Amino acid sequence: MIAAIALLLAFQLAGEALRVALHLPVPGPVIGMALLLVYLVVRRGPDEPLRQTAGGLLQNLSLMFVPAGTGVMLHAGRLADEALPITVALVASTVLGLAAAGLTLHLLTRRHAAREPS
């Protein structure tokens, strides 16, 4: 279990180091997850200790949101002052995300239908 956690943290650290070294606008943990994905694809999946450790972390995922919730409570006044721009950004990004997913599905469905013989 310790080795699996160390592996996960090593990929997070590698992602953060790449972000800082290359001045990337992507969060380090996201880069680390992409690196972990490549690692797991090359190895053809996780081994059992990594699978068990990841499962344990996922079972307790709700605990990971406690610091974020605390931060929201700490900055509640600022969030209230900027409620309109935040709401507009959330609604617009949701609509754009749904539209992009819908258009992608539509295009892929048409492409798949064109390939199938009648």
C-alpha positions in Angstrom: 0.0 0.0 0.0 2.8 2.4 0.8 4.5 1.7 -2.5 1.3 2.3 -4.4 0.7 5.7 -2.6 4.3 6.6 -3.2 3.8 5.8 -6.9 0.7 8.0 -7.1 2.4 10.8 -5.3 5.5 10.5 -7.5 3.3 11.0 -10.6 1.7 14.0 -9.0 5.1 15.4 -8.2 6.4 14.7 -11.7 3.3 16.5 -13.2 3.9 19.5 -10.9 7.6 19.6 -11.8 6.8 19.5 -15.5 4.2 22.3 -15.0 6.7 24.5 -13.3 9.6 23.7 -15.6 7.7 24.2 -18.8 5.4 27.0 -17.5 2.3 25.1 -18.5 -1.2 26.5 -17.8 -2.4 23.0 -16.7 -2.5 22.0 -13.1 0.4 19.6 -12.1 -1.9 16.9 -10.8 -3.7 16.7 -14.1 -0.4 16.3 -15.9 0.5 13.7 -13.3 -2.7 11.8 -14.0 -1.9 11.9 -17.8 1.6 10.5 -17.1 0.0 7.8 -14.8 -2.4 6.9 -17.6 0.5 6.4 -20.1 2.4 4.4 -17.5 -0.7 2.1 -16.9 -1.3 1.7 -20.7 2.3 0.7 -21.2 2.1 -1.8 -18.3 -1.4 -3.0 -19.5 -3.2 -2.0 -16.3 -2.5 -1.6 -12.6 -1.1 -4.3 -10.4 -3.2 -5.5 -7.4 -1.6 -3.2 -4.7 -2.2 -0.1 -6.9 -5.8 -1.3 -7.6 -6.5 -1.8 -3.9 -5.0 1.5 -2.9 -6.9 3.4 -5.6 -10.1 1.7 -4.6 -9.5 2.7 -1.0 -8.9 6.3 -1.9 -12.1 6.3 -4.1 -14.2 4.9 -1.2 -13.1 7.8 0.9 -13.3 10.4 -1.8 -15.8 12.5 0.1 -13.1 13.3 2.7 -11.1 15.0 -0.1 -13.7 17.7 -0.4 -13.5 18.9 3.2 -10.6 21.3 2.5 -12.4 22.7 -0.5 -15.6 23.2 1.5 -13.6 25.0 4.2 -12.1 27.3 1.6 -15.6 28.1 0.3 -16.7 29.0 3.8 -13.6 31.1 4.3 -14.2 33.1 1.2 -18.1 33.2 1.3 -18.1 37.0 1.3 -16.0 37.2 -1.8 -18.2 34.6 -3.5 -21.3 36.6 -2.6 -19.8 39.8 -4.1 -19.0 38.0 -7.3 -22.0 35.8 -7.5 -23.3 37.1 -10.9 -20.0 36.5 -12.8 -19.6 33.1 -11.2 -23.2 32.1 -12.1 -22.8 33.3 -15.7 -19.5 31.4 -16.1 -21.0 28.2 -14.6 -24.2 28.4 -16.8 -22.3 29.3 -20.0 -19.7 26.6 -19.5 -22.4 24.0 -18.8 -24.3 25.0 -21.9 -21.2 25.0 -24.0 -20.1 21.6 -22.6 -23.5 20.1 -23.3 -23.6 21.6 -26.8 -20.1 20.3 -27.6 -21.0 16.8 -26.3 -24.2 16.8 -28.3 -22.6 17.9 -31.5 -19.8 15.4 -31.1 -22.4 12.6 -30.6 -24.4 13.8 -33.6 -21.4 13.8 -35.9 -20.1 10.5 -34.7 -23.6 8.9 -35.1 -23.8 10.2 -38.6 -20.3 9.0 -39.4 -21.1 5.5 -38.0 -24.4 5.4 -39.9 -22.6 6.3 -43.2 -20.2 3.4 -42.7 -22.8 0.7 -42.2 -24.1 -0.9 -45.3 -27.9 -0.7 -45.7 
